[in-house]
Amino acid sequence: MSLVTLLPFIVLIGAMFLMTRSAKKKQQAAAQMRDDMQPGTGVRTIGGMYATVKEIQDDTVLLEVAPGVHAVYAKNAIGAVLDDAEYNRIVHGDDELEGEATVVPDDASSLTDGESADDDVAKIDLGKKPEDDAAPKDTEVKGSEVKDAKADGEGDAK
């Protein structure tokens, strides 16, 4: 067999190796995070619930969901171990983290330099014009009565 026919197989095997390697690294990092848990640390479960670790067994963790409310979870259900400042900020609403003073405005009006964009641009009236300003209709005058020529159907007939 030539190298050209083996090249797609080599590329496929290399891609599979890289994908399994990155997945193993992620699994090892998650296992290390779960092993680093200590009683008293704040965690977030994979379901999004925040709790405090009370006890750690081999495969399970006892979490305090609310004061006096305990629940047993599998270790694999722990999605993230949070540091104390982040846990207190999320759960208890304590002050923001230091160094993150980003202010998000309520609306876009505070993003301008104080000048209104409408001052430079002429306003366009998008409303309907009254019928008086509209183009005059085709009319016929028969005697003293004014009659719409198109109303009879004769105006456009050919």
C-alpha positions in Angstrom: 0.0 0.0 0.0 1.2 3.5 -0.7 1.4 6.4 1.7 -1.4 8.2 0.0 -3.9 5.4 0.8 -2.8 5.2 4.4 -2.9 9.0 5.0 -6.7 9.2 5.7 -6.4 6.4 8.2 -3.5 8.0 10.0 -5.3 11.3 10.2 -8.4 9.6 11.6 -6.5 7.7 14.2 -4.6 10.9 15.2 -7.9 12.8 15.6 -9.4 10.1 17.7 -6.3 10.0 19.9 -6.5 13.8 20.5 -10.2 13.7 21.3 -9.9 10.9 23.8 -6.8 12.6 25.4 -8.7 15.9 26.0 -11.7 14.0 27.4 -9.4 12.1 29.8 -7.8 15.4 30.9 -11.3 16.9 31.6 -12.3 13.8 33.6 -9.1 13.9 35.6 -9.5 17.6 36.4 -13.1 17.0 37.5 -12.1 14.1 39.7 -9.2 16.2 41.2 -11.7 19.0 42.0 -14.1 16.6 43.7 -11.2 15.1 45.7 -10.2 18.6 46.9 -13.6 19.2 48.5 -13.4 20.0 52.2 -16.3 20.2 54.7 -17.5 23.8 54.8 -16.8 24.7 51.2 -19.5 25.9 48.8 -20.4 23.9 45.8 -22.7 24.0 42.8 -24.3 20.8 41.7 -24.8 19.9 38.0 -28.4 20.8 38.4 -27.4 24.4 39.4 -28.1 24.2 43.2 -25.7 25.9 45.6 -25.0 24.2 48.9 -22.3 23.8 51.6 -20.4 20.5 52.0 -21.0 18.9 55.5 -19.6 15.4 55.1 -17.7 13.5 52.5 -17.9 9.7 52.0 -16.3 7.5 49.3 -19.0 8.0 46.6 -21.4 10.5 48.3 -21.5 14.0 49.8 -23.8 15.3 52.4 -24.8 18.9 51.4 -26.5 21.5 53.5 -29.0 23.1 51.1 -30.5 25.5 53.6 -29.9 26.0 57.3 -30.9 22.6 58.9 -31.8 21.0 55.5 -29.4 18.3 54.4 -29.3 16.2 51.3 -27.1 13.3 50.1 -25.6 13.6 46.6 -23.3 11.5 44.5 -19.8 13.0 44.2 -20.3 13.0 40.4 -23.2 15.4 40.9 -20.9 18.2 42.0 -20.4 20.5 39.1 -18.0 23.0 40.7 -16.3 23.7 43.9 -16.5 27.5 44.6 -14.1 29.6 46.6 -15.6 31.4 49.7 -15.9 34.9 48.2 -17.7 33.7 45.1 -20.1 31.4 47.1 -20.9 34.2 49.5 -21.5 36.7 46.6 -23.9 34.3 44.8 -25.8 32.8 47.8 -25.8 35.6 50.3 -25.6 38.6 48.0 -22.4 39.9 49.6 -20.4 42.7 47.9 -19.0 42.2 44.4 -15.7 40.5 43.9 -12.7 42.9 44.1 -11.3 44.0 40.8 -14.7 43.5 39.0 -16.3 46.9 39.0 -18.1 46.6 35.7 -21.2 48.7 35.5 -23.9 47.6 33.2 -26.3 50.4 32.2 -30.1 49.9 32.3 -30.6 51.3 28.9 -28.7 52.5 25.9 -29.3 56.2 26.6 -26.4 56.3 29.1 -24.0 55.1 26.4 -24.2 58.4 24.4 -22.0 61.4 25.2 -25.0 63.4 26.4 -25.9 64.7 23.0 -29.1 63.4 21.5 -28.8 61.8 18.2 -32.1 63.4 17.2 -30.7 66.9 17.3 -28.6 66.4 14.2 -31.2 64.5 12.2 -34.4 66.0 10.8 -37.4 64.1 12.0 -39.5 62.3 9.4 -43.2 62.3 9.7 -44.4 58.8 9.1 -48.1 59.5 9.8 -50.9 59.6 7.2 -51.6 62.8 5.5 -55.1 64.2 5.7 -57.3 63.7 2.6 -57.1 67.4 1.8 -53.4 67.1 1.0 -53.8 64.0 -1.1 -53.7 64.2 -4.9 -56.9 65.4 -6.5 -59.2 62.7 -7.9 -60.4 62.5 -11.4 -63.8 64.1 -11.5 -66.4 64.9 -14.0 -68.8 67.8 -13.7 -72.3 67.1 -15.0 -74.5 70.0 -14.4 -74.3 71.0 -10.8 -73.3 67.6 -9.4 -69.7 66.5 -9.1 -69.3 62.8 -9.9 -66.3 60.5 -9.5 -65.4 59.3 -12.9 -63.9 56.0 -11.7 -66.9 55.2 -9.6 -68.9 54.4 -12.7 -66.2 52.1 -14.1 -66.1 54.1 -17.3 -62.8 56.0 -16.4 -60.5 53.0 -16.8 -62.5 51.0 -19.5 -60.7 50.5 -22.7 
